[in-house]
C-alpha cells in the first residue's frame, strides 16, 4: 500500500520533461507516525505512565527516594519558619522520626520570663 499519495500535499511545482508536476511534501508529524508504524523499536513513544498507588518504595532508586522525600518535606513545611525547616532536616539526617507538632513545640520561641 502506497502511503505517499494519501498523506502528501501539493508542494512546489517542478517541470520534468516539460510536464508540470508537483513535488510532494509531507507534514513532519505524518512522517513521524509513518516511522513509528514501520520501526516501532526505534521511534516508539518514550513516555512511561506509572500509577503512584502501585509503586513499591523498595524498588525505587535512592535518588528517586531522596527527591520524593525532599518534595514531601517541602510540601509539609511550606510556610513554616526557616528554623523549623532546618531542625526537620537535622533530625531526618540523624534518622529520627519527625512530626510537625513536635517541631512546632521544639522551635517555638520561648516566652520571656518576668
MMTF fields as JSON, N, C-alpha, C and O atoms, coordinates in Angstrom:
{
  "mmtfVersion": "1.0.0",
  "mmtfProducer": "UNKNOWN",
  "numBonds": 455,
  "numAtoms": 456,
  "numGroups": 114,
  "numChains": 1,
  "numModels": 1,
  "chainsPerModel": [1],
  "groupsPerChain": [114],
  "chainIdList": ["A"],
  "bondAtomList": [4, 2, 8, 6, 12, 10, 16, 14, 20, 18, 24, 22, 28, 26, 32, 30, 36, 34, 40, 38, 44, 42, 48, 46, 52, 50, 56, 54, 60, 58, 64, 62, 68, 66, 72, 70, 76, 74, 80, 78, 84, 82, 88, 86, 92, 90, 96, 94, 100, 98, 104, 102, 108, 106, 112, 110, 116, 114, 120, 118, 124, 122, 128, 126, 132, 130, 136, 134, 140, 138, 144, 142, 148, 146, 152, 150, 156, 154, 160, 158, 164, 162, 168, 166, 172, 170, 176, 174, 180, 178, 184, 182, 188, 186, 192, 190, 196, 194, 200, 198, 204, 202, 208, 206, 212, 210, 216, 214, 220, 218, 224, 222, 228, 226, 232, 230, 236, 234, 240, 238, 244, 242, 248, 246, 252, 250, 256, 254, 260, 258, 264, 262, 268, 266, 272, 270, 276, 274, 280, 278, 284, 282, 288, 286, 292, 290, 296, 294, 300, 298, 304, 302, 308, 306, 312, 310, 316, 314, 320, 318, 324, 322, 328, 326, 332, 330, 336, 334, 340, 338, 344, 342, 348, 346, 352, 350, 356, 354, 360, 358, 364, 362, 368, 366, 372, 370, 376, 374, 380, 378, 384, 382, 388, 386, 392, 390, 396, 394, 400, 398, 404, 402, 408, 406, 412, 410, 416, 414, 420, 418, 424, 422, 428, 426, 432, 430, 436, 434, 440, 438, 444, 442, 448, 446, 452, 450],
  "bondOrderList": [1, 1, 1, 1, 1, 1, 1, 1, 1, 1, 1, 1, 1, 1, 1, 1, 1, 1, 1, 1, 1, 1, 1, 1, 1, 1, 1, 1, 1, 1, 1, 1, 1, 1, 1, 1, 1, 1, 1, 1, 1, 1, 1, 1, 1, 1, 1, 1, 1, 1, 1, 1, 1, 1, 1, 1, 1, 1, 1, 1, 1, 1, 1, 1, 1, 1, 1, 1, 1, 1, 1, 1, 1, 1, 1, 1, 1, 1, 1, 1, 1, 1, 1, 1, 1, 1, 1, 1, 1, 1, 1, 1, 1, 1, 1, 1, 1, 1, 1, 1, 1, 1, 1, 1, 1, 1, 1, 1, 1, 1, 1, 1, 1],
  "groupList": [{"groupName": "UNK", "atomNameList": ["N", "CA", "C", "O"], "elementList": ["N", "C", "C", "O"], "formalChargeList": [0, 0, 0, 0], "bondAtomList": [1, 0, 2, 1, 3, 2], "bondOrderList": [1, 1, 2], "singleLetterCode": "X", "chemCompType": "L-PEPTIDE LINKING"}],
  "groupTypeList": [0, 0, 0, 0, 0, 0, 0, 0, 0, 0, 0, 0, 0, 0, 0, 0, 0, 0, 0, 0, 0, 0, 0, 0, 0, 0, 0, 0, 0, 0, 0, 0, 0, 0, 0, 0, 0, 0, 0, 0, 0, 0, 0, 0, 0, 0, 0, 0, 0, 0, 0, 0, 0, 0, 0, 0, 0, 0, 0, 0, 0, 0, 0, 0, 0, 0, 0, 0, 0, 0, 0, 0, 0, 0, 0, 0, 0, 0, 0, 0, 0, 0, 0, 0, 0, 0, 0, 0, 0, 0, 0, 0, 0, 0, 0, 0, 0, 0, 0, 0, 0, 0, 0, 0, 0, 0, 0, 0, 0, 0, 0, 0, 0, 0],
  "groupIdList": [1, 2, 3, 4, 5, 6, 7, 8, 9, 10, 11, 12, 13, 14, 15, 16, 17, 18, 19, 20, 21, 22, 23, 24, 25, 26, 27, 28, 29, 30, 31, 32, 33, 34, 35, 36, 37, 38, 39, 40, 41, 42, 43, 44, 45, 46, 47, 48, 49, 50, 51, 52, 53, 54, 55, 56, 57, 58, 59, 60, 61, 62, 63, 64, 65, 66, 67, 68, 69, 70, 71, 72, 73, 74, 75, 76, 77, 78, 79, 80, 81, 82, 83, 84, 85, 86, 87, 88, 89, 90, 91, 92, 93, 94, 95, 96, 97, 98, 99, 100, 101, 102, 103, 104, 105, 106, 107, 108, 109, 110, 111, 112, 113, 114],
  "secStructList": [7, 7, 7, 2, 2, 2, 2, 3, 3, 7, 7, 7, 3, 3, 3, 3, 6, 6, 3, 3, 3, 3, 7, 7, 3, 3, 7, 2, 2, 2, 2, 2, 2, 2, 2, 2, 2, 2, 7, 2, 2, 2, 2, 7, 7, 7, 7, 7, 7, 7, 7, 4, 4, 4, 7, 7, 4, 4, 4, 1, 7, 2, 2, 2, 2, 2, 2, 2, 2, 2, 2, 2, 2, 2, 2, 2, 6, 6, 6, 1, 7, 2, 2, 2, 2, 2, 2, 2, 2, 2, 2, 2, 2, 6, 6, 7, 7, 7, 7, 2, 2, 2, 2, 2, 2, 2, 2, 1, 7, 7, 7, 7, 7, 7],
  "xCoordList": [0.852, 0.0, 0.893, 1.783, 0.665, 1.477, 0.871, -0.285, 1.666, 1.183, 1.418, 0.794, 2.311, 2.701, 1.529, 1.439, 0.625, -0.492, -1.517, -2.14, -1.697, -2.72, -2.311, -3.168, -1.035, -0.6, 0.143, 0.631, 0.238, 1.021, 0.134, -1.085, 0.758, 0.078, 0.814, 1.956, 0.172, 0.84, 1.991, 1.836, 3.111, 4.278, 4.589, 3.686, 5.835, 6.201, 6.14, 6.352, 5.851, 5.719, 7.093, 7.933, 7.303, 8.545, 8.178, 7.06, 9.124, 8.891, 9.84, 11.056, 9.278, 10.079, 9.692, 8.536, 10.68, 10.47, 9.369, 8.566, 9.341, 8.393, 6.996, 6.131, 6.759, 5.433, 5.435, 6.342, 4.407, 4.34, 3.897, 2.845, 4.722, 4.411, 4.57, 5.166, 4.035, 4.191, 5.063, 4.883, 6.007, 6.881, 6.077, 5.594, 5.944, 5.154, 5.963, 7.133, 5.323, 5.939, 4.98, 3.777, 5.494, 4.665, 4.87, 5.934, 3.857, 3.963, 4.888, 4.951, 5.584, 6.554, 5.878, 6.417, 4.709, 4.003, 3.605, 3.635, 3.238, 2.871, 4.081, 3.967, 5.233, 6.452, 6.791, 7.229, 6.59, 6.843, 5.913, 6.348, 4.646, 3.682, 4.05, 3.94, 4.482, 4.899, 6.122, 6.194, 7.083, 8.291, 7.925, 8.48, 6.997, 6.563, 5.911, 6.115, 5.127, 4.439, 5.41, 5.258, 6.395, 7.311, 8.496, 9.012, 8.93, 10.083, 9.764, 10.361, 8.829, 8.398, 9.5, 9.476, 10.476, 11.549, 12.428, 13.022, 12.52, 13.362, 12.577, 13.094, 11.341, 10.569, 9.331, 8.357, 9.362, 8.199, 8.12, 9.14, 6.942, 6.831, 7.62, 7.59, 8.314, 9.195, 8.609, 9.35, 7.318, 6.66, 6.158, 5.485, 6.489, 6.025, 5.134, 5.542, 3.926, 2.999, 3.019, 3.008, 3.048, 3.092, 2.01, 1.869, 1.258, 0.264, 0.999, 1.611, 0.94, 1.688, 1.197, 1.956, -0.057, -0.575, 0.005, 0.036, 0.461, 1.036, 2.547, 3.178, 3.131, 4.584, 5.108, 4.538, 6.169, 6.803, 8.065, 9.022, 8.087, 9.261, 10.552, 11.635, 10.451, 11.655, 12.339, 13.526, 11.59, 12.158, 12.647, 13.196, 12.457, 12.895, 14.373, 14.898, 15.032, 16.452, 16.598, 15.657, 17.76, 17.97, 17.79, 17.322, 18.16, 17.998, 16.527, 16.152, 15.702, 14.263, 13.661, 12.83, 14.076, 13.572, 13.942, 13.128, 15.172, 15.598, 14.757, 14.347, 14.502, 13.688, 12.265, 11.679, 11.715, 10.361, 10.288, 9.354, 11.271, 11.304, 11.447, 10.774, 12.312, 12.514, 11.219, 10.867, 10.528, 9.264, 8.23, 7.542, 8.126, 7.152, 7.502, 6.616, 8.778, 9.211, 8.877, 8.33, 9.203, 8.904, 7.412, 6.988, 6.612, 5.161, 4.628, 3.765, 5.136, 4.667, 5.094, 4.365, 6.272, 6.799, 6.622, 7.229, 5.805, 5.586, 5.006, 4.013, 5.629, 5.155, 5.63, 5.292, 6.386, 6.893, 8.175, 8.832, 8.534, 9.764, 11.015, 11.036, 12.049, 13.283, 13.922, 14.537, 13.782, 14.371, 13.729, 14.402, 12.416, 11.705, 12.147, 12.309, 12.336, 12.767, 14.163, 14.434, 15.044, 16.411, 16.42, 17.165, 15.601, 15.506, 14.996, 15.484, 14.019, 13.486, 14.57, 14.709, 15.337, 16.407, 17.459, 17.92, 17.832, 18.816, 18.317, 19.06, 17.057, 16.508, 16.37, 16.626, 15.965, 15.824, 17.18, 17.303, 18.202, 19.553, 20.085, 20.88, 19.644, 20.066, 19.267, 19.567, 18.245, 17.451, 16.299, 15.705, 15.973, 14.874, 13.547, 13.5, 12.467, 11.122, 10.734, 10.981, 10.135, 9.815, 8.319, 7.745, 7.703, 6.311, 6.248, 7.087, 5.262, 5.092, 4.822, 5.36, 3.997, 3.662, 4.908, 5.091, 5.762, 6.999, 7.918, 8.527, 8.008, 8.841, 8.309, 9.088, 6.998, 6.415, 6.717, 6.998, 6.659, 6.938, 8.406, 8.71, 9.318, 10.751, 11.213, 12.02, 10.717, 11.198, 10.362, 10.606, 9.38, 8.555, 9.409, 10.131, 9.338, 10.153, 9.737, 8.555, 10.748, 10.464, 9.891, 10.323, 8.896, 8.272, 9.172, 9.707, 9.336, 10.221, 9.668, 8.474, 10.582, 10.205, 10.354, 11.282, 9.424, 9.478, 10.09, 10.206],
  "yCoordList": [-1.174, 0.0, 1.23, 1.358, 2.104, 3.318, 4.4, 4.786, 4.88, 5.926, 7.315, 8.276, 7.433, 8.763, 9.527, 10.738, 8.873, 9.566, 10.036, 11.082, 9.263, 9.607, 10.746, 11.513, 10.878, 11.84, 13.038, 13.873, 13.138, 14.23, 15.442, 15.327, 16.576, 17.805, 18.371, 18.001, 19.244, 19.827, 20.705, 21.553, 20.484, 21.271, 22.241, 22.722, 22.516, 23.456, 22.761, 21.554, 23.534, 22.974, 22.817, 23.715, 21.643, 21.369, 20.874, 20.415, 20.972, 20.502, 19.359, 19.494, 18.241, 17.085, 16.728, 16.415, 16.78, 16.548, 17.454, 17.045, 18.673, 19.658, 19.547, 20.363, 18.546, 18.386, 19.013, 18.764, 19.837, 20.405, 19.346, 18.723, 19.164, 18.231, 18.961, 20.036, 18.363, 18.952, 18.052, 16.834, 18.666, 17.945, 17.72, 18.672, 16.485, 16.175, 16.436, 16.065, 17.077, 17.29, 16.766, 17.017, 16.067, 15.538, 16.375, 16.95, 16.42, 17.122, 16.323, 15.096, 17.019, 16.378, 15.353, 14.269, 15.69, 14.761, 13.477, 12.393, 13.6, 12.419, 11.516, 10.295, 12.104, 11.31, 10.587, 9.437, 11.258, 10.61, 9.424, 8.38, 9.566, 8.472, 7.287, 6.131, 7.58, 6.512, 5.793, 4.565, 6.562, 5.957, 5.115, 4.031, 5.587, 4.812, 3.505, 2.47, 3.552, 2.349, 1.341, 0.137, 1.816, 0.905, 0.466, -0.636, 1.303, 0.98, 1.306, 2.219, 0.571, 0.908, 0.797, 1.522, -0.105, -0.243, 0.996, 1.276, 1.738, 2.931, 4.211, 5.125, 4.284, 5.522, 5.404, 6.13, 4.516, 4.382, 5.581, 6.217, 5.897, 6.981, 6.619, 5.469, 7.573, 7.305, 7.768, 8.161, 7.724, 8.139, 6.892, 6.051, 6.786, 5.652, 6.183, 7.039, 5.671, 6.107, 5.103, 3.892, 5.623, 4.774, 5.214, 6.403, 4.268, 4.57, 4.669, 3.699, 5.828, 6.043, 5.152, 4.86, 4.719, 3.853, 2.438, 1.712, 2.046, 0.719, 0.707, -0.336, 1.837, 1.95, 1.232, 1.361, 0.489, -0.206, 0.572, 0.595, 1.212, 2.013, 1.208, 1.768, -0.106, -0.934, -1.054, -1.37, -0.8, -0.929, 0.398, 0.428, 1.501, 2.814, 3.013, 2.502, 3.75, 4.039, 5.057, 5.797, 5.104, 6.076, 7.52, 8.364, 7.807, 9.175, 9.561, 10.672, 8.649, 8.91, 9.043, 9.919, 8.181, 8.281, 9.614, 10.219, 10.079, 11.373, 12.515, 13.413, 12.481, 13.525, 13.512, 14.562, 12.311, 12.183, 12.692, 13.407, 12.324, 12.785, 14.303, 14.953, 14.864, 16.318, 17.037, 18.059, 16.496, 17.099, 17.065, 18.055, 15.922, 15.8, 16.698, 17.273, 16.814, 17.699, 19.147, 19.868, 19.575, 20.952, 21.225, 22.313, 20.247, 20.423, 20.506, 21.333, 19.66, 19.641, 20.89, 21.364, 21.426, 22.568, 23.894, 24.895, 23.913, 25.156, 26.222, 25.99, 27.376, 28.489, 28.438, 29.326, 27.448, 27.342, 28.152, 28.437, 28.526, 29.315, 28.525, 27.298, 29.226, 28.547, 27.704, 26.677, 28.128, 27.347, 25.969, 24.975, 25.917, 24.646, 23.734, 22.528, 24.298, 23.508, 22.952, 21.789, 23.781, 23.337, 22.235, 21.262, 22.391, 21.375, 20.053, 18.983, 20.133, 18.916, 18.22, 16.998, 18.995, 18.393, 17.71, 16.611, 18.362, 17.77, 16.445, 15.464, 16.422, 15.201, 14.078, 12.912, 14.444, 13.426, 12.835, 11.622, 13.685, 13.191, 12.306, 11.398, 12.572, 11.75, 10.448, 9.583, 10.309, 9.085, 9.091, 8.045, 10.239, 10.326, 10.504, 10.965, 10.132, 10.367, 11.792, 12.247, 12.488, 13.894, 14.112, 13.608, 14.868, 15.277, 16.796, 17.442, 17.352, 18.801, 19.318, 20.352, 18.606, 19.042, 19.111, 20.059, 18.101, 18.075, 19.234, 19.879, 19.486, 20.596, 21.939, 22.818, 22.1, 23.356, 23.548, 24.664, 22.465, 22.558, 22.892, 23.697, 22.281, 22.477, 23.849, 24.496, 24.297, 25.551, 26.758, 27.873, 26.54, 27.642, 28.62, 28.213, 29.92, 30.875, 30.899, 30.919, 30.896, 30.895, 32.253, 33.313, 32.161, 33.392, 33.997, 33.283, 35.314, 35.936, 35.763, 35.92, 35.436, 35.249, 36.587, 37.355, 36.83, 38.098, 37.939, 38.914],
  "zCoordList": [0.0, 0.0, 0.0, 0.841, -0.911, -1.013, -0.136, -0.308, 0.802, 1.703, 1.15, 1.598, 0.182, -0.281, -0.871, -0.669, -1.593, -2.21, -1.197, -1.378, -0.125, 0.859, 1.773, 2.213, 2.069, 3.075, 2.507, 3.268, 1.202, 0.644, 0.38, 0.258, 0.297, -0.076, -1.275, -1.549, -1.964, -3.117, -2.646, -1.767, -3.236, -2.909, -4.038, -4.723, -4.221, -5.289, -6.645, -6.754, -7.65, -8.988, -9.618, -9.555, -10.233, -10.953, -12.349, -12.582, -13.265, -14.642, -14.922, -14.784, -15.314, -15.699, -17.126, -17.411, -18.02, -19.456, -19.992, -20.831, -19.504, -19.991, -19.412, -19.729, -18.565, -17.957, -16.567, -15.773, -16.267, -14.919, -13.905, -14.049, -12.89, -11.807, -10.473, -10.399, -9.447, -8.123, -7.275, -7.243, -6.59, -5.677, -4.39, -3.776, -4.003, -2.815, -1.546, -1.456, -0.571, 0.737, 1.795, 1.731, 2.728, 3.814, 5.066, 5.294, 5.834, 7.12, 8.043, 7.965, 8.891, 9.786, 10.701, 10.922, 11.23, 12.118, 11.388, 11.97, 10.132, 9.355, 9.178, 9.288, 8.907, 8.764, 10.07, 10.05, 11.194, 12.486, 12.7, 13.186, 12.347, 12.513, 11.614, 12.023, 10.401, 9.493, 10.057, 10.027, 10.571, 11.16, 12.377, 12.553, 13.229, 14.392, 13.966, 14.599, 12.894, 12.427, 11.829, 12.033, 11.1, 10.404, 11.262, 11.076, 12.188, 13.033, 14.495, 15.065, 15.107, 16.47, 17.513, 18.507, 17.307, 18.303, 18.364, 19.405, 17.276, 17.25, 17.529, 18.171, 17.053, 17.148, 18.039, 17.844, 18.992, 19.868, 20.815, 21.083, 21.321, 22.315, 23.566, 24.005, 24.137, 25.269, 26.599, 27.499, 26.723, 27.958, 28.667, 28.071, 29.93, 30.712, 31.82, 32.604, 31.876, 32.911, 34.045, 33.824, 35.264, 36.444, 37.41, 37.697, 37.905, 38.926, 40.258, 40.705, 40.887, 42.127, 43.264, 44.188, 43.207, 44.262, 44.163, 45.157, 42.981, 42.786, 42.954, 42.78, 43.287, 43.393, 44.624, 45.707, 44.473, 45.592, 45.975, 45.202, 47.155, 47.553, 47.601, 47.432, 47.832, 47.9, 46.54, 46.465, 45.466, 44.126, 43.557, 42.456, 44.29, 43.815, 44.102, 45.091, 43.239, 43.445, 44.578, 44.862, 45.226, 46.299, 45.834, 46.598, 44.584, 44.072, 43.998, 44.373, 43.517, 43.41, 44.807, 45.044, 45.728, 47.107, 47.739, 48.438, 47.496, 48.033, 47.463, 48.198, 46.155, 45.532, 46.07, 46.331, 46.231, 46.762, 48.193, 48.555, 49.008, 50.395, 50.465, 51.265, 49.639, 49.616, 49.232, 49.82, 48.249, 47.823, 48.95, 49.201, 49.625, 50.71, 51.894, 52.526, 52.186, 53.278, 52.945, 53.78, 51.728, 51.323, 51.355, 51.745, 50.949, 50.947, 52.378, 52.673, 53.259, 54.642, 55.403, 56.274, 55.083, 55.832, 55.098, 55.479, 54.059, 53.309, 54.23, 54.92, 54.233, 55.053, 56.495, 57.279, 56.86, 58.238, 58.355, 57.353, 59.603, 59.798, 59.385, 59.487, 58.923, 58.495, 59.592, 59.305, 60.844, 61.944, 62.026, 62.3, 61.783, 61.846, 60.703, 60.891, 59.55, 58.393, 58.636, 58.339, 59.175, 59.458, 60.522, 60.406, 61.541, 62.591, 62.014, 62.377, 61.121, 60.491, 59.681, 59.741, 58.927, 58.113, 59.003, 58.692, 60.101, 61.015, 61.569, 61.621, 61.981, 62.578, 61.546, 61.844, 60.34, 59.296, 58.947, 58.776, 58.84, 58.541, 59.663, 59.42, 60.893, 62.029, 62.108, 62.931, 61.246, 61.229, 62.206, 62.468, 62.745, 63.699, 62.979, 61.838, 63.663, 63.149, 63.505, 64.621, 62.568, 62.763, 62.536, 61.571, 63.439, 63.25, 63.295, 63.922, 62.637, 62.612, 64.027, 64.425, 64.779, 66.146, 67.017, 67.781, 66.897, 67.686, 67.286, 68.139, 65.978, 65.507, 65.998, 66.368, 66.003, 66.49, 67.969, 68.407, 68.739, 70.167, 70.425, 71.305, 69.667, 69.887, 69.405, 70.073, 68.265, 67.689, 68.105, 67.642, 68.976, 69.442, 70.233, 71.143, 69.896, 70.648, 72.117, 72.461, 72.947, 74.385, 74.803, 74.351, 75.69, 76.162, 77.232, 78.08, 77.19, 78.185, 79.598, 79.852, 80.497, 81.903, 82.62, 82.369, 83.502, 84.239, 85.589, 86.332]
}
